[in-house]
Amino acid sequence: MCGIVAYTGTRAVVPLLLAGLRRLEYRGYDSAGIGVLTDGQLRIVKQPGAIDCLAADPQLIQLTGCLGIAHTRWATHGKPNTLNAHPHVDCHHDLAVVHNGIIENYSTLRAILSDEGHHFRSETDTEVIAHLIEKFYCGDLTEAVVAALQNIEGTFGLAVIHRHENRIIVARRGSPLIIGLADDGLIVASDATAIIPYTKRVVYLNDDEMAVLTAGQYQLRHLNGASVSNRVHEIRWNAEQISKRGYPHFMLKEIHEQPEAVTNTLRGRLCGDQVKLSIPIDPSRVRRMLITACGTSWHAALLGKYLIEELARIPVEVDYASEFRYREALLEPTDIALVISQSGETADTLAALRKARAFGAQTIGIVNSVGSTIAREVDGGIYLHAGPEIGVASTKAFVCQVIALTLLALYLRQQQHQPPLPDLMTELNALPDKIRAALDTAAAIREMAERYHHCGNFLYLGRHVNFPVALEGALKLKEISYIHAEGYPAAEMKHGPIALIDEAMPVLFIANRCELLDKVISNMQEIRARQGRIITITDHANPVLAGLSENLITVPATLPLLSPLINVIPLQLLAYYMAVAKGLNVDKPRNLAKSVTVE
């Protein structure tokens, strides 16, 4: 969630830190701050609200120097205000800390430190770290940080500076940190988007690792003192890819990037009637598969269940990562645990992965961020290659996750020596063009949004593979437009939600040509009988659907198993244009963050 940027080198540090914070805005935040070493003094400026408020603070002119740390905070402990904003300092204002994560034993530590005479200014858990480092500081900041972290339970990605030492100490456990190796210095960030304008050469810190950074060099070590080998990677995307390219919002840009993103996910993996994946799986030994994820990725996981069970005939269980990690799971070495995360850093999903590994299960990851923690810890996986996704509401990553799950299902089928499915392969290759055609519904959906944006509730209904699409459409509407929406299997509508139906309730149906269409039409009749307002997404001209619908959107037809990849497009556009019609901040919806790195 929160964002960290730090720099030591030859540049003036404040402009670089502010630019880095702006590139991390999409992660979600409610305050921001900067700490800089200036002529042997530690100077701090921080403000609640937007980065523009921080940038406008006249005190920033006093922050001269080439070494500093910065932070955008998403409140967990304590309300968003100046005192709770980062950086946090010790009693004597000698050192400053910025921190992502949660210190679980902070209340115990705070009580101990208070009894020892430490005075706390904020309500945050992070301030405990500053006082712990102060307690252990005896002239060597590195050793003080190590000693402090040995007393901490929880997660952290942190950067620390001290006014008597011309270096930055960074460390992580469960919250990502990346070191960028630029020609004029070293940049640290919690997300590569803050680094790529300066360098593509990076080092990813692993859990329980730390680094000591000076202007010209860095040293890696484990928190237990063991040395760590150098691991320099190259980021494969560029600064232009995280610009809006003329679109008013990142979300709209990313919706329109989906044909290209799908092409990139498929590239090199479909060869005639064969699927090429590098995954260490022996399907003959697989008893079942568990897929675990959060949010939009969980909806992709639900679609994965349909795909894998139908195409590969392997039983699949889908679980919220936040629930799986705390229940008594029954996993065996013959099971596959598949985790899905756009960022590859989602805290609950990462914890679920580690729990599955502890059971001895084979692990697979589907992630978009190369070099992320999940990508490094799974036995094998599938990169999406969707490019950076900046908008908080996931769009192209969801579609590419479903593509990756389709490829996995076909690969498992292939490894079982089942006959190929040439029609499905043909349709997969045709998807980019069909998604492009579905995007042509944008004008009609924008007009429709003007009619419905004042509504307070929506119901989204679908059957079979389009039930998870209904869930995803409802989630997008909630996330971006703040309109309450629920997704349901269409047949379940009679078991409760039908009580909500009246002339003020819009109900969106996904009604593709399939063996369940007549049943969906019956559900639509029940809505009309109660004066409900019907919006229909369909893949064919049907006079019955047209007669029942207040608005009807037609998208290209494809095979039923692949229809979610087309049907979700108008639902993404509807959420987007509803938010625009309400004048909301589409890319930075309230209370949400792009990468959820805390429980």
C-alpha positions as CSV (number, residue, x, y, z in Angstrom):
1,M,0.0,0.0,0.0
2,C,2.3,2.8,1.2
3,G,5.2,4.0,-0.9
4,I,8.9,4.4,-0.1
5,V,11.5,6.3,-2.0
6,A,15.1,7.0,-0.9
7,Y,18.2,8.3,-2.7
8,T,21.9,8.8,-2.0
9,G,24.1,10.2,-4.7
10,T,25.1,13.4,-6.4
11,R,21.7,14.8,-7.4
12,A,19.7,17.3,-5.4
13,V,17.5,14.9,-3.5
14,V,14.2,16.7,-2.9
15,P,13.0,16.9,-6.6
16,L,13.9,13.3,-7.1
17,L,12.0,12.2,-4.0
18,L,8.9,14.2,-4.9
19,A,9.0,12.8,-8.5
20,G,9.2,9.3,-7.0
21,L,6.3,9.8,-4.7
22,R,4.2,11.0,-7.5
23,R,4.9,7.8,-9.4
24,L,3.7,5.9,-6.4
25,E,0.5,7.8,-5.9
26,Y,-1.5,5.0,-7.6
27,R,-0.7,2.7,-4.7
28,G,-3.0,4.7,-2.4
29,Y,-2.1,7.1,0.4
30,D,-3.4,9.8,2.7
31,S,-0.3,11.7,3.8
32,A,3.3,12.2,2.6
33,G,6.7,13.3,4.0
34,I,10.4,13.8,3.2
35,G,13.5,13.6,5.4
36,V,16.8,14.9,4.2
37,L,20.3,15.2,5.7
38,T,21.2,18.9,5.3
39,D,24.6,20.1,6.6
40,G,24.7,17.5,9.3
41,Q,21.2,18.2,10.3
42,L,18.1,16.0,9.9
43,R,15.2,18.0,8.4
44,I,11.7,16.7,8.1
45,V,8.7,18.0,6.2
46,K,5.4,16.2,6.1
47,Q,1.8,16.9,5.3
48,P,-1.6,15.1,5.3
49,G,-3.4,15.0,2.0
50,A,-2.0,15.0,-1.5
51,I,1.7,15.2,-2.6
52,D,0.8,18.6,-4.0
53,C,0.3,19.8,-0.4
54,L,3.8,18.5,0.5
55,A,5.4,20.0,-2.6
56,A,3.8,23.4,-1.8
57,D,5.2,23.5,1.7
58,P,7.6,26.5,2.0
59,Q,9.8,24.5,4.4
60,L,11.0,22.3,1.5
61,I,13.4,25.1,0.4
62,Q,15.5,24.3,3.6
63,L,15.9,20.7,2.6
64,T,19.2,20.9,0.6
65,G,21.4,17.8,0.2
66,C,21.9,14.6,-1.8
67,L,20.6,12.0,0.7
68,G,17.1,11.5,1.8
69,I,14.0,9.3,2.4
70,A,10.4,9.9,1.5
71,H,7.0,8.2,2.1
72,T,3.4,8.1,1.1
73,R,1.3,6.7,4.0
74,W,-2.0,4.7,3.9
75,A,-3.3,4.9,7.4
76,T,-3.4,1.7,9.5
77,H,-2.5,2.9,13.0
78,G,-3.7,6.4,13.7
79,K,-5.7,8.9,11.6
80,P,-4.2,10.7,8.6
81,N,-2.5,13.8,10.0
82,T,0.9,15.5,10.2
83,L,2.0,13.8,13.4
84,N,1.2,10.3,12.0
85,A,2.8,10.9,8.6
86,H,6.2,9.5,7.9
87,P,9.2,9.9,8.4
88,H,9.2,9.3,12.1
89,V,12.1,10.3,14.3
90,D,13.6,9.4,17.7
91,C,13.5,11.4,20.9
92,H,16.6,13.5,19.9
93,H,15.7,14.0,16.2
94,D,18.9,12.2,15.3
95,L,17.4,9.5,13.0
96,A,14.4,9.1,10.8
97,V,12.5,6.0,9.5
98,V,10.0,5.4,6.7
99,H,8.2,2.1,6.9
100,N,5.7,0.0,5.0
101,G,4.0,-2.9,6.8
102,I,2.6,-3.5,10.3
103,I,4.4,-4.1,13.6
104,E,2.2,-6.6,15.3
105,N,3.9,-6.3,18.8
106,Y,4.1,-2.5,18.7
107,S,1.9,-1.9,21.7
108,T,4.1,-4.1,23.9
109,L,7.3,-2.4,22.6
110,R,5.8,1.0,23.0
111,A,4.9,0.3,26.6
112,I,8.5,-1.0,27.3
113,L,10.1,2.0,25.6
114,S,7.8,4.5,27.4
115,D,8.8,3.0,30.7
116,E,12.4,3.5,29.7
117,G,11.8,7.2,29.1
118,H,11.0,7.4,25.4
119,H,8.5,10.0,24.4
120,F,6.1,9.2,21.6
121,R,4.6,11.8,19.4
122,S,2.3,9.8,17.1
123,E,-0.3,7.0,17.2
124,T,1.6,4.8,14.7
125,D,3.3,1.5,15.0
126,T,6.2,2.8,12.9
127,E,7.4,5.3,15.5
128,V,8.4,2.3,17.7
129,I,11.0,1.4,15.1
130,A,12.7,4.8,15.4
131,H,12.8,4.6,19.2
132,L,14.1,1.0,19.1
133,I,17.0,2.0,16.8
134,E,17.7,4.9,19.1
135,K,17.9,2.5,22.1
136,F,20.5,0.3,20.3
137,Y,22.5,3.0,18.6
138,C,26.1,3.2,19.7
139,G,27.7,4.9,16.8
140,D,26.9,2.2,14.1
141,L,23.5,2.6,12.4
142,T,23.7,-0.8,10.7
143,E,24.1,-2.7,13.9
144,A,21.4,-0.6,15.6
145,V,18.9,-1.4,12.9
146,V,19.7,-5.2,13.1
147,A,19.3,-5.2,16.9
148,A,16.0,-3.3,16.6
149,L,14.6,-5.6,14.0
150,Q,15.3,-8.7,16.1
151,N,12.7,-7.4,18.5
152,I,10.0,-6.7,16.0
153,E,7.2,-9.1,15.0
154,G,5.3,-8.3,11.8
155,T,6.1,-7.0,8.4
156,F,8.3,-4.2,7.2
157,G,10.0,-2.5,4.3
158,L,12.0,0.4,5.8
159,A,14.6,3.0,5.1
160,V,16.6,4.6,7.9
161,I,18.9,7.6,8.0
162,H,21.0,9.2,10.9
163,R,22.4,12.7,11.0
164,H,25.8,11.4,12.0
165,E,26.1,8.9,9.1
166,N,26.2,9.6,5.4
167,R,24.3,6.4,4.4
168,I,20.9,4.8,4.2
169,I,20.0,1.5,5.8
170,V,17.1,-0.4,4.1
171,A,15.6,-3.8,5.2
172,R,12.5,-5.9,4.3
173,R,10.3,-8.7,5.6
174,G,7.1,-9.2,3.7
175,S,7.0,-5.7,2.2
176,P,8.9,-5.2,-1.1
177,L,12.0,-3.0,-1.6
178,I,14.0,-2.5,-4.8
179,I,17.4,-0.9,-5.1
180,G,18.0,1.0,-8.4
181,L,21.7,1.3,-9.6
182,A,21.8,4.6,-11.4
183,D,24.9,6.3,-12.8
184,D,24.7,9.2,-10.3
185,G,23.7,7.2,-7.2
186,L,21.4,4.6,-5.6
187,I,17.6,4.8,-5.6
188,V,15.4,2.7,-3.3
189,A,11.7,2.3,-3.8
190,S,8.8,0.0,-2.8
191,D,7.8,-0.2,-6.5
192,A,9.9,-0.1,-9.7
193,T,7.7,2.6,-11.2
194,A,9.7,5.2,-9.1
195,I,13.0,3.8,-10.3
196,I,12.7,3.3,-14.1
197,P,13.1,6.9,-15.1
198,Y,16.6,6.7,-13.8
199,T,17.8,3.2,-14.3
200,K,16.7,-0.3,-15.4
201,R,19.3,-2.1,-13.3
202,V,17.9,-3.2,-10.0
203,V,18.4,-5.4,-7.0
204,Y,15.4,-7.0,-5.3
205,L,15.7,-7.5,-1.6
206,N,14.4,-10.8,-0.2
207,D,12.8,-11.3,3.1
208,D,15.1,-10.7,6.1
209,E,17.7,-9.0,4.0
210,M,19.1,-5.5,4.4
211,A,21.4,-3.2,2.4
212,V,23.8,-0.4,3.4
213,L,23.8,2.4,0.8
214,T,26.3,5.1,0.3
215,A,26.6,7.5,-2.7
216,G,28.8,5.1,-4.7
217,Q,28.1,1.6,-3.5
218,Y,25.8,-0.8,-1.7
219,Q,26.4,-3.9,0.5
220,L,23.8,-6.7,1.0
221,R,23.6,-8.9,4.1
222,H,21.1,-11.1,5.8
223,L,19.6,-9.8,9.1
224,N,21.4,-12.8,10.8
225,G,24.7,-11.5,9.6
226,A,25.3,-13.8,6.7
227,S,26.6,-12.3,3.5
228,V,24.3,-12.1,0.5
229,S,25.4,-12.5,-3.2
230,N,24.9,-9.7,-5.6
231,R,21.8,-10.2,-7.9
232,V,21.4,-7.5,-10.5
233,H,18.3,-7.7,-12.7
234,E,17.1,-5.6,-15.6
235,I,13.6,-4.1,-15.7
236,R,12.0,-4.8,-19.1
237,W,9.6,-2.0,-19.4
238,N,10.2,1.8,-19.7
239,A,9.0,5.1,-18.5
240,E,6.7,5.7,-21.4
241,Q,4.7,2.6,-20.5
242,I,3.6,4.2,-17.2
243,S,2.5,7.4,-18.9
244,K,-1.2,8.0,-19.8
245,R,-0.3,8.4,-23.5
246,G,-3.1,11.0,-24.0
247,Y,-5.8,9.1,-22.1
248,P,-7.6,11.1,-19.3
249,H,-7.0,8.2,-16.8
250,F,-4.7,5.2,-16.5
251,M,-7.7,3.0,-16.1
252,L,-9.1,3.9,-19.5
253,K,-5.7,3.5,-21.1
254,E,-5.3,0.1,-19.5
255,I,-8.8,-1.0,-20.6
256,H,-7.8,-0.1,-24.2
257,E,-4.4,-1.8,-23.9
258,Q,-6.1,-5.2,-23.4
259,P,-5.8,-6.4,-27.0
260,E,-2.1,-5.8,-26.9
261,A,-1.8,-7.3,-23.4
262,V,-3.6,-10.5,-24.4
263,T,-1.3,-10.8,-27.4
264,N,1.7,-10.5,-25.1
265,T,0.4,-13.1,-22.7
266,L,-0.2,-15.5,-25.6
267,R,3.0,-14.7,-27.5
268,G,5.3,-17.8,-27.8
269,R,3.0,-20.0,-25.9
270,L,0.6,-21.2,-28.6
271,C,2.3,-23.2,-31.3
272,G,-0.2,-24.8,-33.6
273,D,-2.3,-27.1,-31.4
274,Q,0.4,-27.2,-28.7
275,V,0.9,-25.0,-25.6
276,K,4.4,-24.2,-24.4
277,L,4.9,-23.5,-20.8
278,S,7.9,-24.1,-18.5
279,I,6.2,-25.5,-15.4
280,P,7.6,-28.4,-13.4
281,I,4.4,-30.4,-13.2
282,D,3.7,-34.1,-13.6
283,P,-0.1,-34.2,-14.1
284,S,-0.1,-38.0,-13.5
285,R,0.9,-37.2,-9.9
286,V,-1.7,-34.4,-9.4
287,R,-4.6,-35.3,-7.2
288,R,-6.2,-31.9,-7.1
289,M,-5.4,-28.2,-7.4
290,L,-5.9,-25.3,-4.9
291,I,-6.1,-21.8,-6.3
292,T,-5.8,-18.9,-3.9
293,A,-5.9,-15.2,-4.5
294,C,-7.5,-11.9,-3.3
295,G,-10.0,-9.5,-4.9
296,T,-10.0,-9.4,-8.7
297,S,-7.4,-12.2,-8.8
298,W,-9.9,-14.4,-6.9
299,H,-12.5,-13.8,-9.6
300,A,-9.9,-15.0,-12.1
301,A,-9.3,-18.0,-9.9
302,L,-13.0,-18.9,-10.0
303,L,-12.8,-18.9,-13.8
304,G,-9.7,-21.0,-13.5
305,K,-11.8,-23.7,-11.7
306,Y,-14.2,-23.9,-14.6
307,L,-11.3,-24.0,-17.2
308,I,-9.1,-26.6,-15.5
309,E,-11.9,-28.9,-14.4
310,E,-13.5,-28.9,-17.9
311,L,-10.3,-29.0,-20.0
312,A,-7.9,-31.0,-17.8
313,R,-10.4,-32.9,-15.6
314,I,-8.5,-32.1,-12.4
315,P,-10.5,-31.2,-9.3
316,V,-10.0,-27.5,-8.3
317,E,-10.7,-25.8,-5.0
318,V,-10.7,-21.9,-4.9
319,D,-10.0,-20.1,-1.6
320,Y,-9.5,-16.5,-0.5
321,A,-5.9,-16.3,0.5
322,S,-6.9,-14.4,3.6
323,E,-9.0,-17.4,4.7
324,F,-6.8,-20.2,3.5
325,R,-3.8,-19.0,5.5
326,Y,-5.7,-19.4,8.8
327,R,-7.8,-22.5,8.3
328,E,-6.9,-26.1,8.7
329,A,-6.1,-26.9,5.1
330,L,-5.6,-30.5,4.0
331,L,-2.8,-30.3,1.4
332,E,-0.6,-33.1,0.3
333,P,2.5,-33.3,-1.9
334,T,0.3,-34.6,-4.8
335,D,-1.6,-31.3,-4.8
336,I,-0.8,-28.2,-6.8
337,A,-1.2,-24.8,-5.1
338,L,-1.6,-22.0,-7.6
339,V,-1.4,-18.4,-6.4
340,I,-2.5,-15.4,-8.4
341,S,-1.4,-11.8,-7.8
342,Q,-0.9,-8.9,-10.2
343,S,1.8,-7.3,-8.0
344,G,3.3,-10.6,-6.8
345,E,3.5,-8.9,-3.4
346,T,0.0,-9.3,-2.0
347,A,0.5,-10.1,1.7
348,D,-2.2,-12.7,2.2
349,T,-1.5,-14.5,-1.1
350,L,2.2,-14.6,-0.2
351,A,1.4,-16.1,3.2
352,A,-0.9,-18.7,1.5
353,L,1.9,-19.6,-0.8
354,R,4.3,-20.2,2.1
355,K,1.7,-22.3,3.9
356,A,1.2,-24.5,0.9
357,R,4.9,-25.0,0.6
358,A,5.1,-26.0,4.2
359,F,2.6,-28.8,3.3
360,G,5.0,-30.0,0.6
361,A,2.6,-29.0,-2.3
362,Q,3.9,-28.1,-5.7
363,T,3.5,-24.3,-6.2
364,I,2.7,-22.3,-9.3
365,G,2.4,-18.5,-9.5
366,I,0.6,-16.3,-12.0
367,V,2.0,-12.8,-11.6
368,N,2.5,-9.7,-13.7
369,S,5.5,-8.1,-11.9
370,V,8.8,-9.7,-12.9
371,G,11.1,-10.2,-9.9
372,S,8.3,-9.9,-7.3
373,T,8.4,-12.0,-4.1
374,I,5.8,-14.5,-5.3
375,A,7.6,-14.9,-8.6
376,R,10.8,-15.8,-6.8
377,E,9.3,-18.2,-4.3
378,V,7.1,-20.5,-6.4
379,D,8.4,-23.7,-8.0
380,G,7.3,-22.4,-11.4
381,G,4.9,-20.0,-13.0
382,I,3.4,-17.9,-15.8
383,Y,4.3,-14.2,-16.2
384,L,1.5,-12.2,-17.7
385,H,3.6,-9.7,-19.6
386,A,0.7,-7.3,-19.5
387,G,2.9,-4.3,-18.8
388,P,2.6,-2.1,-15.8
389,E,-0.9,-1.6,-14.4
390,I,-1.2,1.8,-12.6
391,G,-4.9,2.2,-12.2
392,V,-6.0,0.8,-8.8
393,A,-8.9,-1.1,-10.3
394,S,-7.4,-4.0,-12.2
395,T,-8.5,-4.5,-15.8
396,K,-5.9,-5.8,-18.2
397,A,-4.3,-7.9,-15.5
398,F,-7.6,-9.7,-14.8
399,V,-8.1,-10.5,-18.5
400,C,-4.5,-11.7,-18.8
401,Q,-4.8,-13.8,-15.7
402,V,-7.7,-15.6,-17.3
403,I,-5.7,-16.1,-20.5
404,A,-2.9,-17.6,-18.4
405,L,-5.3,-19.9,-16.6
406,T,-6.7,-21.1,-20.0
407,L,-3.1,-21.8,-21.2
408,L,-2.4,-23.7,-18.0
409,A,-5.6,-25.8,-18.4
410,L,-4.7,-26.6,-22.0
411,Y,-1.1,-27.5,-21.0
412,L,-2.3,-29.9,-18.3
413,R,-4.7,-31.5,-20.8
414,Q,-1.8,-31.8,-23.2
415,Q,0.4,-33.4,-20.6
416,Q,-2.3,-36.0,-20.0
417,H,-2.2,-36.8,-23.7
418,Q,-5.8,-35.8,-24.2
419,P,-6.8,-34.8,-27.8
420,P,-6.1,-31.1,-28.8
421,L,-8.9,-28.6,-29.1
422,P,-8.1,-26.7,-32.4
423,D,-11.3,-24.6,-32.2
424,L,-10.3,-23.3,-28.8
425,M,-6.8,-22.6,-30.0
426,T,-8.3,-20.7,-33.0
427,E,-10.5,-18.6,-30.7
428,L,-7.6,-17.8,-28.4
429,N,-5.7,-16.4,-31.3
430,A,-8.8,-14.4,-32.3
431,L,-9.3,-12.8,-28.9
432,P,-7.3,-9.6,-29.4
433,D,-9.4,-8.6,-32.3
434,K,-12.6,-9.5,-30.6
435,I,-11.6,-7.6,-27.5
436,R,-10.8,-4.6,-29.8
437,A,-14.3,-4.9,-31.2
438,A,-15.9,-5.1,-27.7
439,L,-14.1,-1.8,-27.0
440,D,-16.2,-0.2,-29.7
441,T,-19.2,-0.3,-27.3
442,A,-17.5,2.5,-25.3
443,A,-19.7,5.3,-26.8
444,A,-22.9,3.5,-26.1
445,I,-21.8,2.6,-22.5
446,R,-20.8,6.2,-21.8
447,E,-24.3,7.4,-22.8
448,M,-25.8,4.6,-20.7
449,A,-23.7,5.7,-17.7
450,E,-25.2,9.2,-17.8
451,R,-28.6,7.5,-17.3
452,Y,-27.6,5.3,-14.4
453,H,-24.9,7.0,-12.4
454,H,-27.4,8.4,-9.9
455,C,-28.6,4.9,-8.9
456,G,-27.5,3.7,-5.5
457,N,-27.6,-0.1,-6.0
458,F,-26.9,-2.6,-8.9
459,L,-27.3,-6.3,-9.2
460,Y,-25.1,-8.2,-11.7
461,L,-26.3,-11.7,-12.8
462,G,-24.6,-14.4,-14.8
463,R,-24.5,-18.2,-15.2
464,H,-21.7,-20.7,-15.4
465,V,-18.4,-19.0,-16.4
466,N,-20.2,-15.7,-16.5
467,F,-21.0,-15.8,-12.8
468,P,-17.4,-14.8,-11.9
469,V,-17.7,-12.1,-14.5
470,A,-20.8,-10.8,-12.7
471,L,-18.8,-10.7,-9.5
472,E,-16.0,-8.8,-11.2
473,G,-18.3,-6.3,-12.8
474,A,-20.0,-5.6,-9.5
475,L,-16.6,-5.2,-7.8
476,K,-15.4,-2.7,-10.4
477,L,-18.6,-0.6,-9.9
478,K,-18.0,-0.6,-6.2
479,E,-14.3,0.3,-6.4
480,I,-14.6,3.1,-8.8
481,S,-18.0,4.7,-8.6
482,Y,-18.8,3.9,-4.9
483,I,-22.2,2.5,-6.0
484,H,-23.2,-0.6,-4.0
485,A,-23.3,-3.6,-6.4
486,E,-23.6,-7.3,-5.9
487,G,-22.8,-10.2,-8.3
488,Y,-24.8,-13.4,-8.1
489,P,-25.4,-16.6,-10.1
490,A,-28.6,-15.7,-12.0
491,A,-30.6,-18.6,-10.5
492,E,-29.6,-17.6,-6.9
493,M,-31.4,-14.3,-7.4
494,K,-34.6,-16.0,-6.2
495,H,-33.0,-16.9,-2.9
496,G,-33.0,-13.5,-1.4
497,P,-31.9,-10.7,-3.8
498,I,-35.3,-10.7,-5.6
499,A,-36.7,-8.9,-2.5
500,L,-34.7,-5.9,-3.5
501,I,-36.1,-5.6,-7.0
502,D,-38.2,-2.5,-7.8
503,E,-38.3,0.2,-10.4
504,A,-35.2,1.9,-9.0
505,M,-33.0,-1.2,-9.1
506,P,-30.9,-1.7,-12.3
507,V,-30.1,-5.4,-12.9
508,L,-27.3,-6.3,-15.4
509,F,-27.6,-9.7,-17.1
510,I,-24.9,-11.5,-19.0
511,A,-26.9,-13.5,-21.5
512,N,-24.8,-15.2,-24.1
513,R,-26.0,-17.8,-26.6
514,C,-25.5,-21.1,-24.6
515,E,-27.4,-24.0,-23.2
516,L,-28.5,-21.9,-20.2
517,L,-29.8,-19.0,-22.2
518,D,-33.5,-19.9,-21.7
519,K,-33.0,-20.2,-18.0
520,V,-31.4,-16.7,-17.9
521,I,-34.4,-15.3,-19.9
522,S,-36.7,-16.8,-17.3
523,N,-34.8,-14.9,-14.6
524,M,-35.1,-11.7,-16.7
525,Q,-38.9,-12.2,-16.9
526,E,-39.0,-12.4,-13.1
527,I,-37.1,-9.1,-12.9
528,R,-39.4,-7.4,-15.4
529,A,-42.5,-8.6,-13.5
530,R,-41.3,-6.6,-10.5
531,Q,-40.5,-3.5,-12.5
532,G,-36.8,-3.9,-12.4
533,R,-34.6,-2.1,-15.0
534,I,-32.7,-4.6,-17.1
535,I,-29.3,-4.0,-18.8
536,T,-28.1,-6.9,-21.0
537,I,-24.7,-7.9,-22.3
538,T,-25.1,-10.4,-25.1
539,D,-23.2,-11.9,-28.0
540,H,-26.1,-12.2,-30.5
541,A,-29.2,-10.5,-31.9
542,N,-32.2,-11.8,-29.9
543,P,-35.6,-10.1,-30.1
544,V,-36.6,-11.6,-26.7
545,L,-33.6,-10.1,-25.0
546,A,-34.1,-6.8,-26.8
547,G,-37.8,-6.7,-25.6
548,L,-36.9,-7.3,-22.0
549,S,-34.0,-4.9,-21.8
550,E,-33.9,-1.2,-21.1
551,N,-30.4,-1.2,-22.6
552,L,-28.7,-3.9,-24.6
553,I,-25.0,-4.1,-25.5
554,T,-23.9,-6.6,-28.1
555,V,-20.3,-7.9,-28.1
556,P,-18.5,-10.4,-30.4
557,A,-19.3,-14.1,-30.0
558,T,-16.7,-16.6,-29.0
559,L,-16.7,-20.1,-27.4
560,P,-18.6,-20.2,-24.1
561,L,-15.5,-21.0,-22.1
562,L,-13.8,-17.9,-23.5
563,S,-16.8,-15.6,-23.3
564,P,-15.8,-14.0,-19.9
565,L,-12.8,-12.4,-21.7
566,I,-15.2,-10.5,-24.0
567,N,-18.1,-9.9,-21.6
568,V,-15.9,-8.2,-18.9
569,I,-14.9,-5.4,-21.3
570,P,-18.3,-3.5,-21.3
571,L,-18.5,-4.0,-17.5
572,Q,-15.1,-2.4,-17.1
573,L,-16.2,0.5,-19.3
574,L,-19.5,0.9,-17.4
575,A,-17.7,1.2,-14.1
576,Y,-15.2,3.7,-15.6
577,Y,-17.9,5.9,-17.2
578,M,-20.1,5.8,-14.2
579,A,-17.3,7.2,-12.0
580,V,-16.5,9.8,-14.6
581,A,-20.1,10.9,-14.7
582,K,-20.0,11.3,-10.9
583,G,-16.8,13.4,-11.1
584,L,-14.8,10.9,-9.1
585,N,-11.0,10.2,-9.1
586,V,-11.0,7.1,-11.2
587,D,-7.3,6.1,-10.8
588,K,-7.2,6.8,-7.0
589,P,-10.5,5.6,-5.5
590,R,-10.9,6.4,-1.8
591,N,-9.6,4.0,0.8
592,L,-8.1,1.6,-1.8
593,A,-4.5,0.8,-2.7
594,K,-3.0,-0.9,-5.7
595,S,-0.7,-3.3,-3.9
596,V,-2.1,-4.6,-0.6
597,T,1.0,-5.6,1.4
598,V,-0.7,-5.8,4.8
599,E,-3.4,-8.1,6.1
